[in-house]
């Protein structure tokens, strides 16, 4: 936050480079859940800075909408922030909604401007009916408009799955990044040569995982990224944990200084279960 405030202060005080004319608009762009780090943006503090320096705020909820917050409405819901404080709200329908496309929400004047001036809106056809119906169906479940509490059940189940999986990885001695409530769980590999090794060994054990390296990350910060779903059962999570326990021991990934290396069989799984 200090660095962001420093840049905002410079932009307001110094203006544009070389000519030093004041900026007409200053835009703060953040992600709800950072896809490579699994961390959540500190939205209340960012909103406070936005108001202090009279900037605009653009929030990308691609990985948080439908997954974070007591009602599944993203980081705005998670931090209990007024949605009116967000000038441009963006998200995708490809993850929690299980469809394609995305959305931009904001004031009517902003949405009308995008519709007229955006090439993707002017020179493309509308979404097909099955895609739209899938989005509406998922949204109806999440918001509870289907007359059931199935959406709330899924959101709570996702939270339990995330905590169950993450806490065991941490206690086994892996270096795990991100917020404790984030459905994106990155485990650090560090050495680029381990990317292919971890991928192949996990696949041998029946788990397809996403490994990420340079240039998506720094060359010494390669990682494996687990994305947890409400549809994952305890048996599925246990299978993935057993496989990663073996692969992590084989490739030497348990290098946390906070938690000594332990094998999965040394942990008590009942300790990590949360009440429904």
C-alpha positions in Angstrom: 0.0 0.0 0.0 2.9 2.4 0.7 4.3 1.8 -2.8 0.8 2.4 -4.4 0.4 5.6 -2.4 3.9 6.7 -3.4 3.0 6.3 -7.1 -0.3 8.0 -6.7 1.3 10.9 -4.9 3.9 11.2 -7.7 1.3 11.1 -10.4 -0.8 13.8 -8.7 2.1 16.0 -7.7 4.4 15.7 -10.8 1.9 15.1 -13.6 2.9 13.6 -16.9 6.6 12.9 -17.7 8.6 15.6 -19.5 5.7 18.0 -19.9 4.4 17.8 -16.3 0.9 18.4 -17.3 -1.7 17.0 -14.9 -3.2 13.7 -15.7 -6.9 13.8 -16.7 -7.6 10.5 -15.1 -5.6 8.1 -12.8 -6.7 4.5 -12.9 -5.8 1.9 -10.2 -6.1 -1.7 -11.7 -6.1 -4.7 -9.3 -7.1 -8.3 -9.3 -9.4 -9.8 -6.7 -7.4 -13.0 -6.4 -4.0 -13.0 -8.1 -3.9 -16.1 -10.2 -0.1 -16.8 -9.8 0.1 -15.8 -6.1 -3.2 -16.8 -4.7 -3.2 -13.6 -2.7 -6.2 -11.3 -2.2 -6.0 -7.5 -2.9 -6.5 -5.3 0.2 -9.6 -3.7 -1.2 -10.6 -1.5 1.7 -7.2 0.1 1.8 -7.2 0.5 -2.0 -10.6 2.1 -1.9 -9.4 4.6 0.8 -6.4 5.6 -1.4 -8.6 5.9 -4.5 -10.8 8.4 -2.6 -7.9 10.2 -1.2 -6.2 10.8 -4.6 -9.5 11.0 -6.6 -8.5 8.1 -8.8 -10.6 5.5 -10.6 -10.6 1.8 -9.5 -10.8 -1.2 -11.9 -11.2 -4.6 -10.2 -10.6 -7.8 -12.1 -12.7 -10.5 -10.4 -11.7 -13.3 -12.8 -10.6 -15.8 -10.1 -12.7 -14.5 -7.2 -16.3 -14.1 -8.5 -18.3 -17.1 -7.4 -15.5 -18.4 -5.2 -14.8 -15.7 -2.5 -17.1 -14.0 0.0 -20.0 -15.3 2.1 -22.3 -15.0 -0.8 -19.8 -15.8 -3.5 -19.7 -12.3 -4.9 -15.9 -11.9 -5.0 -13.6 -9.7 -3.1 -16.1 -6.9 -2.8 -18.3 -9.4 -0.8 -15.2 -10.8 1.1 -14.1 -7.4 2.4 -17.7 -6.0 2.7 -16.9 -3.1 0.4 -19.6 -0.9 -1.2 -19.8 -1.9 -4.9 -20.4 1.8 -5.7 -16.8 2.4 -4.8 -15.6 0.3 -7.7 -15.7 2.3 -11.0 -15.1 -0.7 -13.3 -15.9 -4.2 -12.3 -14.7 -7.0 -14.6 -15.1 -10.8 -14.4 -15.1 -13.9 -16.5 -17.7 -16.6 -17.1 -15.1 -19.3 -17.9 -14.3 -20.3 -14.3 -17.0 -20.3 -11.6 -19.8 -20.1 -14.2 -18.5 -22.9 -16.4 -19.2 -21.1 -19.7 -17.3 -18.6 -22.0 -17.0 -14.9 -22.2 -16.9 -12.3 -19.5 -18.5 -9.1 -18.3 -17.8 -5.4 -17.4 -20.0 -3.7 -14.9 -20.1 0.0 -14.0 -22.2 3.1 -14.6 -24.6 3.1 -17.5 -22.6 5.8 -19.2 -19.5 3.6 -19.1 -21.2 0.5 -20.3 -22.9 2.4 -23.2 -19.5 3.9 -24.2 -17.9 0.4 -24.3 -20.7 -0.9 -26.4 -20.3 1.8 -29.0 -16.5 2.1 -29.1 -15.2 -1.4 -28.3 -14.2 -3.5 -31.3 -15.2 -6.7 -29.5 -18.7 -5.4 -29.1 -19.1 -3.7 -32.5 -17.5 -6.4 -34.7 -18.6 -9.6 -33.1 -21.8 -11.6 -32.9 -23.7 -12.0 -29.7 -23.3 -15.1 -27.4 -25.1 -18.2 -28.4 -28.3 -19.2 -26.4 -26.8 -22.3 -24.7 -23.8 -20.2 -23.4 -26.1 -17.5 -22.1 -28.4 -20.0 -20.5 -25.5 -21.7 -18.7 -24.4 -18.3 -17.3 -27.9 -17.4 -16.1 -28.3 -20.9 -14.6 -25.0 -20.6 -12.6 -25.9 -17.1 -11.5 -29.3 -18.2 -10.4 -27.8 -20.9 -8.2 -25.1 -18.7 -6.7 -27.6 -15.9 -5.8 -30.2 -18.4 -4.5 -32.8 -17.3 -6.9 -33.6 -20.9 -7.7 -35.4 -21.2 -4.4 -32.7 -23.4 -2.8 -29.6 -22.9 -0.7 -27.5 -25.0 -3.1 -25.3 -22.0 -4.0 -24.6 -21.3 -0.3 -23.8 -24.9 0.3 -21.3 -24.9 -2.6 -19.6 -21.8 -1.4 -19.2 -23.2 2.1 -18.0 -26.5 0.7 -15.4 -24.7 -1.4 -14.1 -22.9 1.7 -13.8 -26.2 3.6 -12.0 -27.8 0.7 -9.6 -24.9 0.4 -8.7 -25.0 4.2 -8.5 -28.8 4.3 -6.1 -28.9 1.3 -4.0 -25.9 2.1 -3.4 -26.6 5.8 -2.1 -30.1 5.1 0.3 -28.8 2.4 1.7 -26.2 4.8 2.0 -28.7 7.7 3.9 -31.1 5.4 6.6 -28.5 5.0 5.8 -27.1 1.5 6.1 -23.4 0.8 2.6 -22.4 0.0 1.7 -18.9 -1.2 -1.5 -16.9 -1.0 -4.4 -16.1 1.3 -5.8 -18.9 3.5 -9.3 -18.4 1.8 -8.0 -18.4 -1.8 -9.1 -21.2 -4.0 -5.8 -20.8 -5.9 -3.1 -22.6 -4.0 0.5 -22.1 -5.4 3.2 -24.4 -4.1 6.8 -23.2 -4.8 9.1 -25.4 -6.9 11.8 -22.7 -7.4 14.2 -24.7 -9.7 13.0 -24.6 -13.3 14.2 -28.2 -13.9 11.6 -29.4 -11.4 8.6 -28.1 -13.5 8.6 -31.0 -15.9 9.6 -33.6 -13.2 6.6 -32.6 -11.0 4.2 -32.5 -13.9 5.2 -36.0 -15.2 5.3 -37.6 -11.7 1.9 -36.2 -10.8 0.5 -37.4 -14.1 1.8 -40.9 -13.4 -0.2 -40.9 -10.1 -3.4 -39.9 -11.9 -3.3 -36.1 -11.2 -3.0 -33.5 -13.9 -1.6 -30.3 -12.4 -0.7 -26.9 -13.7 3.0 -26.0 -13.4 4.1 -22.5 -14.1 7.5 -21.1 -14.9 9.4 -18.3 -16.8 8.2 -16.0 -18.3 4.9 -16.2 -16.4 7.0 -16.1 -13.2 10.5 -15.1 -12.4 13.0 -17.7 -13.5 13.7 -18.8 -9.9 10.0 -18.7 -8.8 8.5 -21.6 -10.7 5.5 -23.2 -9.0 2.7 -25.8 -9.2 -0.8 -24.3 -8.9 -3.7 -26.1 -7.5 -7.2 -24.7 -8.1 -9.8 -26.1 -5.7 -13.4 -26.6 -6.5 -16.6 -27.2 -4.5 -17.1 -30.3 -6.6 -13.9 -31.9 -5.2 -14.7 -34.6 -2.7 -12.6 -35.5 0.3 -11.5 -38.7 -1.5 -10.3 -36.6 -4.5 -8.4 -34.2 -2.3 -6.8 -37.0 -0.3 -5.7 -38.7 -3.6 -4.1 -35.4 -4.7 -2.4 -34.9 -1.3 -1.0 -38.5 -1.3 0.4 -38.0 -4.9 2.0 -34.7 -4.1 3.4 -36.0 -0.8 5.2 -38.7 -2.8 6.3 -36.3 -5.6 7.3 -33.6 -3.1 9.5 -36.1 -1.2 11.0 -37.4 -4.4 11.9 -34.0 -5.8 12.8 -32.3 -2.6 10.1 -29.6 -2.4 9.6 -29.7 1.4 11.9 -26.8 2.3 9.8 -24.6 4.6 11.7 -23.0 7.5 8.5 -22.5 9.5 7.3 -26.1 9.3 9.7 -29.1 9.4 9.2 -31.7 6.6 6.6 -34.3 7.4 5.0 -37.1 5.4 1.2 -37.2 4.9 0.9 -40.3 7.0 2.3 -38.4 10.0 -0.6 -36.0 10.0 -4.1 -36.6 11.5 -6.6 -35.9 8.7 -9.5 -35.5 11.2 -7.7 -32.4 12.5 -8.2 -30.6 9.2 -11.9 -31.3 8.8 -14.3 -28.4 9.4 -17.9 -28.8 10.5 -20.6 -28.3 7.9 
